[in-house]
Amino acid sequence: MILKKTIKMIQKFEYKLIKNRKNSLYLCAGGFEDRVIGIFDNLKELNEKIFKYSVIMEYTAHDTIHEEDNKENLNFLKESLEKYSIHNLKNAIINIDNLLLSRNNLKDRLKELPETEIDSIFIDISGMTNFLILLTLKIIQDTFHAIKIFILYAEAKEYYPKKDEMDEILTLVEKRDDESIMKLSDKLQASGARETLIPIDFRGRFREDIPTALIFFAGYEPSRAIGLLETYRPNIVIPCYGVSPHNRLGWRTKFSIKLHEKFKVFEQYPHLHHLENNLEENITLSTFDISEIINKLEKIYTCNIAGKILYENYNIAISPQCSKLQAVATYIFCQSHPDVQVVFCLPGRFNPKRYSENIGTSWLYELKC
């Protein structure tokens, strides 16, 4: 089963879209954001089992410091699936410090399922890290065949950093003294960089003695970006800044640009800020519209730099560390372009209270297979 680079259906999520699919599998992850339970917020009026099987992915790590942050949502998911799912498999343990072990844990859990009894799979990415989104889609592709796949996604109502914090954060960046850096780490989602990861299923097909161009989806974690660049060492960087579908969040694009400029994230690397025949001062792409993201990736992949087509003269890598739907788009793009490598960077420190709050609109995406 190969996922095409087109999306068959995009719509607001309603329980009637899934309640008649009785032979379905539901996958989710017990993260710490409020929106992790967003899909079930839409199911609360139901009093019937709508999934045949379900699997929760449970995060763990060598330091257990954030497991308590996940516990409330994890327990809610367990209780909800006892109500809505006929068969609840044991949790698949996702160790954020051991990607290979996590991959094997999820594969082993899914192998317990009888493929002939499942005709559709609902993958709720609301609580998944971006690397887990790619990992899950790849394992589903390898494990099941001729099955309908749906992405479920709950937006948050509010995202950090907030608009009224923007000037304070940029001022702290300019000061750069020890006290300011400590305050800054409390304001952003994550700080520092611990490890650069290239998932085994997304190593791409790199050619020897060819430079590497990294397409970098910039969010709001500049120190993490610096850590990735210092360890990965691309020859050229193509920063891409996310654009929210909501007008009230439009300011976040310029803020991300300013944040990375003041941190001088890309200063020491040759980088491409804009494409030829593109009037944008900086390359931007949607954080939400999967088709639009894929189209922009195609444009970058085939762009002309100094008379040379990018993918013909560079190994291409993508670091999708901004939105979850950009991670979905990256997965689909890589299925069409198996030469492309995917790279992530684990932060030195998470700040769970600085990601998002409350639950926004929930969405359903049917991937065309």
C-alpha positions in Angstrom: 0.0 0.0 0.0 1.5 3.3 -1.1 0.0 6.6 0.1 -0.4 9.0 -2.7 0.5 12.7 -2.3 -3.2 13.7 -2.6 -5.8 14.0 0.1 -9.2 12.5 -0.6 -11.3 14.2 2.0 -10.8 17.0 4.5 -13.7 17.9 6.9 -14.7 18.8 10.4 -14.9 15.8 12.5 -18.4 14.5 13.5 -19.0 11.2 15.2 -21.4 10.1 12.4 -18.3 9.9 10.1 -17.0 6.9 12.1 -19.8 5.3 14.0 -20.8 3.0 11.1 -17.3 1.6 10.6 -17.7 -1.2 13.1 -14.5 -3.1 12.0 -12.1 -0.3 12.8 -8.9 0.2 14.7 -8.3 3.4 16.7 -4.8 4.5 17.6 -3.8 7.4 19.8 -1.1 8.6 22.1 -1.3 9.8 25.7 0.4 13.2 25.6 0.1 16.1 27.9 -1.8 18.7 25.9 -5.5 19.3 26.6 -6.3 18.5 22.9 -5.2 14.9 23.4 -8.8 14.1 24.5 -10.4 16.4 21.9 -11.8 13.6 19.7 -13.6 12.0 22.6 -15.1 15.4 23.4 -17.0 14.9 20.2 -18.1 11.4 21.2 -19.5 12.1 24.6 -23.1 11.8 23.5 -22.5 8.3 22.2 -23.3 5.3 24.3 -22.1 2.5 22.1 -18.9 0.8 21.1 -17.8 2.2 17.8 -14.3 0.8 17.5 -13.5 -2.9 17.3 -9.9 -2.5 18.4 -7.9 0.2 20.0 -4.3 0.8 21.0 -2.9 3.6 23.1 0.7 4.7 22.8 2.2 5.5 26.2 5.2 7.7 26.5 8.1 6.8 28.8 11.7 8.0 29.1 14.9 7.4 31.0 14.1 10.2 33.5 10.2 9.8 34.1 10.0 13.5 34.9 7.1 14.1 32.5 5.2 10.9 32.9 3.1 12.6 35.6 2.2 15.3 33.0 0.8 12.6 30.8 -1.1 10.6 33.4 -4.4 12.5 33.5 -4.9 12.3 29.7 -3.6 8.7 29.7 -6.2 7.6 32.2 -9.0 9.5 30.4 -8.1 7.7 27.2 -8.2 4.3 28.9 -11.6 5.0 30.4 -13.0 6.4 27.2 -11.8 3.4 25.1 -13.4 1.0 27.6 -16.6 2.7 26.7 -16.1 3.0 22.9 -13.9 0.0 22.0 -14.7 -3.7 22.0 -11.1 -4.9 22.3 -8.5 -2.7 24.0 -5.0 -4.0 23.5 -2.2 -3.4 26.0 -0.5 0.0 25.6 2.4 0.2 23.1 5.3 1.8 25.1 7.0 4.6 23.3 10.4 5.4 24.7 11.4 8.8 23.5 15.1 7.9 24.2 15.0 4.7 22.1 13.4 5.1 18.7 14.2 1.6 17.5 12.6 0.0 20.6 9.5 2.2 20.2 9.2 1.1 16.6 9.4 -2.6 17.6 6.9 -2.1 20.4 4.3 -0.6 18.2 4.9 -3.2 15.4 4.6 -6.1 17.9 1.3 -4.7 19.2 -0.2 -4.2 15.8 0.8 -7.7 14.8 -1.6 -9.0 17.4 -4.5 -7.7 15.4 -6.2 -9.9 12.8 -5.9 -7.9 9.6 -9.0 -9.6 8.0 -11.2 -8.1 10.7 -10.2 -4.5 10.2 -11.4 -2.4 7.3 -10.5 1.1 8.5 -7.9 2.7 10.8 -8.3 5.9 12.6 -5.0 7.5 13.7 -5.5 10.2 16.2 -2.4 12.4 16.0 -3.5 14.9 18.6 -1.2 13.5 21.3 1.6 12.3 19.0 5.0 13.9 18.6 5.9 14.6 15.0 8.4 11.7 14.8 5.7 9.3 16.2 3.3 10.5 13.5 5.7 9.4 10.8 6.6 6.2 12.6 3.0 5.3 13.1 2.0 5.9 9.4 4.9 3.9 8.2 4.2 0.9 10.4 0.5 1.0 9.5 1.5 1.0 5.8 3.8 -2.0 6.3 1.3 -3.9 8.5 -2.1 -3.4 6.8 -3.1 -3.5 3.2 -6.1 -2.2 1.2 -7.5 -0.5 4.3 -9.0 2.9 4.6 -6.8 5.3 6.7 -8.2 8.3 8.4 -6.2 11.0 10.3 -8.0 12.5 13.3 -6.7 15.8 14.6 -7.9 18.1 17.4 -6.6 21.6 17.3 -5.8 23.5 20.4 -7.8 26.6 21.2 -4.7 28.6 22.2 -1.0 28.1 21.5 2.1 29.3 23.3 3.9 31.6 23.1 1.0 34.1 23.2 0.9 37.4 21.4 1.3 39.5 24.6 4.5 37.7 25.4 6.2 38.3 22.0 8.0 41.5 22.9 9.2 40.2 26.2 10.6 37.0 24.6 12.4 39.0 21.9 13.9 41.3 24.5 15.2 38.3 26.5 16.8 37.0 23.3 18.6 40.3 22.7 20.0 40.4 26.2 21.4 36.9 26.1 22.8 37.0 29.7 22.5 33.9 31.9 19.4 35.2 33.7 17.6 36.1 30.5 18.4 32.7 29.0 16.9 31.0 32.0 13.8 33.1 31.8 13.6 32.4 28.1 13.7 28.7 28.6 10.6 29.0 30.8 8.8 30.9 28.1 9.4 28.6 25.1 8.1 25.0 24.5 11.5 23.4 24.7 15.2 24.5 25.1 18.5 23.1 24.2 19.2 20.0 22.1 20.0 16.5 23.3 20.1 14.2 20.3 19.7 14.3 16.5 17.6 11.4 15.1 17.3 10.0 11.6 14.5 7.4 11.8 15.5 4.1 10.3 12.6 4.1 7.9 13.3 7.6 6.7 17.0 7.5 5.9 16.4 8.3 2.3 18.8 7.4 -0.5 21.6 9.8 -0.1 24.3 9.9 -2.8 28.0 10.0 -1.9 30.0 13.2 -2.4 26.8 15.3 -2.9 26.0 18.3 -0.7 22.9 18.2 1.5 20.0 20.7 1.5 17.9 20.7 4.6 14.3 22.0 4.4 13.7 23.2 7.9 10.1 23.8 9.3 10.7 26.5 11.8 8.6 26.7 14.9 9.3 28.4 18.2 12.3 26.4 19.5 15.4 28.2 18.2 17.9 26.6 20.5 16.6 23.2 19.4 17.1 24.3 15.8 20.6 25.4 16.5 21.4 22.0 18.1 20.1 20.2 15.1 22.1 22.3 12.6 25.3 22.0 14.6 25.1 18.2 14.7 23.6 17.5 11.2 25.7 20.1 9.4 23.8 20.6 6.1 25.5 22.4 3.3 22.4 24.6 2.7 19.4 25.4 4.8 15.9 26.3 3.5 13.9 27.7 6.4 10.1 27.5 6.0 7.9 29.4 8.4 4.4 28.1 9.3 1.2 30.1 8.5 -1.8 29.3 10.7 -5.2 28.9 9.1 -6.6 31.3 11.7 -6.3 35.0 11.1 -6.1 35.6 14.8 -2.9 33.7 14.9 -1.4 35.3 11.8 1.2 37.2 13.9 2.9 33.9 14.8 4.6 33.7 11.4 6.5 37.0 11.7 7.3 36.1 15.4 8.9 32.8 14.3 10.9 34.7 11.7 12.1 37.3 14.2 12.8 34.7 16.8 15.1 32.7 14.5 16.7 35.9 13.2 17.6 37.2 16.7 19.0 33.8 17.7 21.0 33.9 14.4 19.9 30.3 13.8 20.7 30.2 10.1 23.4 32.9 10.0 26.4 30.6 9.7 24.9 28.4 7.1 24.2 29.2 3.4 20.5 29.4 3.2 17.7 30.1 0.8 15.1 32.5 2.1 13.0 32.7 -1.0 12.4 30.8 -4.2 12.9 32.2 -7.7 9.7 33.6 -9.2 8.3 33.8 -5.6 7.6 37.2 -4.2 7.6 36.1 -0.6 10.4 37.7 1.5 10.6 34.4 3.4 9.3 31.0 2.4 6.1 30.2 4.2 3.8 27.3 4.2 0.6 26.2 5.9 0.6 24.5 9.3 -2.8 23.0 8.4 -3.5 22.4 4.7 -1.7 19.1 3.8 -2.1 19.5 0.0 -0.7 23.0 0.2 2.3 21.8 2.3 3.0 19.0 -0.2 2.8 21.4 -3.2 5.3 23.8 -1.5 7.6 20.9 -0.8 7.4 19.9 -4.5 8.2 23.5 -5.5 11.3 23.6 -3.2 12.4 20.1 -4.3 12.4 21.1 -7.9 13.5 24.7 -7.6 16.3 26.2 -9.6 19.3 27.5 -7.6 22.0 29.2 -9.6 20.9 27.3 -12.7 20.7 23.9 -11.0 17.7 21.9 -10.0 17.8 21.4 -6.3 17.1 17.6 -6.0 19.5 16.8 -8.9 22.4 18.5 -7.2 21.7 18.0 -3.5 20.7 15.3 -1.2 17.4 16.5 0.3 16.4 16.3 3.9 13.4 17.6 5.8 13.1 18.5 9.5 9.4 18.7 10.3 9.5 20.1 13.8 6.6 22.6 13.6 3.0 21.4 13.2 1.6 17.9 13.4 -0.1 18.2 10.0 3.2 19.3 8.4 4.5 15.9 9.7 1.7 14.1 7.9 2.5 16.0 4.7 6.2 15.2 5.1 5.3 11.5 5.3 3.2 11.6 2.2 5.9 13.6 0.4 8.6 11.0 1.3 6.4 8.2 -0.1 6.6 9.9 -3.5 10.3 10.8 -3.0 12.0 7.9 -1.2 15.4 9.7 -1.8 14.4 12.3 0.9 15.7 11.9 4.4 13.9 13.0 7.6 15.8 14.3 10.6 14.6 15.3 14.1 16.2 16.8 17.2 15.3 15.8 20.8 15.2 18.9 23.0 17.4 19.1 26.1 14.3 20.1 28.1 10.6 20.0 27.6 8.2 22.6 29.0 4.8 20.9 28.9 2.9 23.9 30.2 4.1 26.0 27.2 2.6 24.1 24.3 -1.1 24.8 24.1 -4.2 24.9 26.2 -7.9 24.0 25.8 -9.5 22.2 22.8 -10.3 23.7 19.4 -12.0 22.2 16.3 -11.5 18.5 15.5 -10.8 17.4 11.9 -10.8 14.2 9.9 -8.6 13.6 6.9 -9.0 10.6 4.7 -5.7 9.6 3.0 -6.2 8.5 -0.5 -4.5 5.1 -0.9 
